[in-house]
Amino acid sequence: MSKQKQGRKAFLPKWAIFIIILAFILTAGIIGVVIYYIFNYVNYSNGNGGGLFDGQKNKNYSMPNEERYLQSFNAKTIAKNNVQLKNKNYQYGNLSIFEYPFALTKNNEPIYFLGEEGRKLLNLEFLKRGFYGPEINGLNHVYINKKIPNVSNIKDVNGVYLPQAFDIFIQINHFISGGTKQVLSWSLQKRVELVFNTLFHEYAHHIDNTYNRSIRENDEFANNDLTYKLATPELNKIINKFNGNNNKFLTEFRKTLNYDGSMQNDEYLVNKELFNPKNKEIPVYSKFSQYDLFKLANLALTNKEVEKYNILNNKNFYFNNSTNNTVYYANSTNIDQIKYLFSFEELFARELVKLSYSAHENFQMFDGHLTLDDSLNFLYYKLKNDDIFLSSIGDDTLKMIANYYNKYVIYSANWVFDDELKNYKNINNRFLFRNKQGKYIYKPNQQVKALLKAYIDLMGFGQPISYMGSDISSWYIDHNGNINSQYSNINIGGFLNLENSLIDPNSKKSKYPTYLLFQKENKNPLKLRIHTSKYNFIAKSRWNEIYSKNLLNEESIYSNNVKNYEYVSYFSDSIGINEIKDYTNQNNYLNLKLWVDKNNNNKIESDEISSIVSNKNILDKKMKELSLFANVEYDKNKSLYEQVVQLIEGIKNTNSPKAKLLINEIIDLYNSYFLTFGSNGYWTHQQNNKRNVTNFRKTMEWYDTEKQTTKNLIYSLNLVNNNDEVNFEFKRYN
């Protein structure tokens, strides 16, 4: 039985982390890598005793990344005369994918794992099955088979997200171990799937970096409860000065997944009758609950608790629960591995993958068979001979689920799917999620929806401005691993509720040039072009659900009740921070409007300008329609409430069915503007999900500390309601 080291990520030794971080501090290099580039050694074997991936290196793997062989899909910029210029053909709302070959033919022609059609298909699969909003445009590069800068030992890592560069690196050395002939024998869809599952996980780190960790520790919406433990003790102290998370998200995340410690340990532990380990293996979950492991990785410990956890280093604890599983972990776990697996940085991505990652609708056909075990091509993939490769979702799921008397059972309570939760019996023979009458305590998909809501609220769904970030389109990593970056220009993004007639039904692109309009007295308006596109927020109702259009989505949480309107994501062109500052008033407020150039004449006309808050636009149109129909005037200088009352009073004696219908619509729209977002409340929604939308990212802390180069370039942009008027406050984020 082969027991070669193999895994999605491998755990870097502490000395290596120290060297990497120290190098950054000295050279302003790659400090962000410490957040997500922590490796985890995991060994696998199948249940029949056959070996899995044997660690054999492909002789072509070390082939240098020669720029002449680099191919791309949807690059943000193109090189011309050694200058990076904006790519006029760049498609907003799509990935930018770059690939190096893994081998050469006898005639020195490059061989690519995906190739041109594969890169296109990877992008399409991500748009269909991924989880993203406007921040997709803030991801700079997805690299396939590119060497990770400043890191030499990458043989055991599948993917890395570098938060300071906004780049994803996907390695393929596991897949090419069987040689070129085998790789090319696989269908293109299978090759795309092998890459896609890693891309999904690493993209989740991009979401974390963009929304959850774009927060200072002294922010009113920050939570500083967690302790970073993945580096040396000395470095952990430094990092913990900057380790805040979004309070609302962290609280909801921990509560929904039972990481909050609201029960005693013996309540969380699963019933011992479910365990069926091999030989002298001790299943981790037979002694430690999901909260125990979260605490070990993220919370301060007493000396007594440290002593309790030390037994995990005895080399007899495994993430194997039952021999009924066809795949088991060949190596024992340890404290360092668990600190990595259950660190909040890693859980953010892993739990999103479990929630949202769905199997391809044709996944059973990838190996040429009509029927396959449900797990194949979802939890793991066949490589060469009997070797298999665990997907990002398989790496998590197989640690906590097994087939028990022809039904799936879970061994840990960090789970949101009803079928397994309702049958979760704890060590005291109590069904943990049933009441005294034996009834399941949750409504259908309640926990799935709760976790989905936590993520999409964090990402600002429904908010006209939910994203602000540095313009990274011209950033690149040079041959020495240094990042060529600048922070003086930013992009803005968010969600708009637009009339169906204004957008393409498939791509969700605006049919007309669309802008954010900055207005200020005695100044010409400042036009900022924006680009609308799709977003995708999906979740499964079953852990192994195959992709379909019936997956849960944001409308399962927030229904859009306004007819003929739908939400789209948008992302702006680059704009200078100083340009925006010139349009703020004495209160740091911006007067922002939406301009859709419907006649495409590049002239700002009054009937083309509307509120950036879409519900307000609809309300204004209905009020104008009623005023004209009933010949009733209303004073637009009064508050919106007084305008609505004035209209209603003006036609209260009418018997016109149309007038009454318009009044009812206006009342509903007024309520939806001030009171409701779907069923929850628009302004209530804004307040409940309020966070400082900033261009700040955690890695900027290091620049602030060491060089003081970015401190003056960090701003927040927040929606405020000022006497019924929509304003945005743009100010320094200290």
Secondary structure, DSSP 8 states (H G I E B T S, - for coil): -----B-SS----HHHHHHHHHHHHHHT--TTHHHH-----B-EEETTS-B-------TTTT----GGG-EEES-SEEEETTEEEE-TT--TTS--EEE--SEE-TT--EE-SSHHHHHHHHHHHHHHHS-BSGGGGG--EEEES---TT----TT-SEEEETTTTEEEE--TTTTTT-HHHHHHS-HHHHHHHHHHHHHHHHHHHHIIIIISSS-TTSTTEE------SS-HHHHHHHGGG--EEHHHHHHHHHHTT-S--S-HHHHSB-GGG-B--TT-EEGGGT--HHHHHHHHHS---HHHHHHHGGGGSS-EES--BTTSSEEESS---HHHHHHHTSHHHHHHHHHHHHH--B-TTGGGTTS-S---TTBTTTEEE-STT-EEE-HHHHHHTTTEEEETTEEEESSS----HHHHTT-BBTTS-BTTB-TTS-BSS-TTHHHHHHHHHHHHHTTTT-S--EEEE--TT-EE-TTS-EE---SEEEEEEEEEEEGGGB-TTT--BSS-EEEEEEETTEEEEEEEEEEE--B-EE-SSTT-B--TTSEEGGGTS---STTEEEEEEEE--EEHHHHHTTB-TTSEEEEEEEE-TT-SS---GGGEEESSHHHHHHHHHHHHHHHHHT----TTS-HHHHHHHHHHHTTT---HHHHHHHHHHHHHHHHHHT-STTS-HHHHHHHT----BS--TTHHHHHHHT--SGGG-EEEEEEEETTEEEEEEEE--
